């Protein structure tokens, strides 16, 4: 679209340590000026990618506590 472009892709790779295939969708948004790329943005579901790298779903229902950042 004139000086802008967008793509919607699937990125697939192999995790070397486990041999597991990792695959997720990613969107790219590009802007050009004088036939040169001047802006690039990418959006992906990093949560899905993290679960695939770990090899299991991340349980968000579990209650977690954060360590105190400041002394009492």
Secondary structure, DSSP 8 states (H G I E B T S, - for coil): -TTEEEEEEEEEEE-TTT--EEEEEEEEEEEEETTEEEEEEEEE-HHHHHHHHHTS----SS------SS--
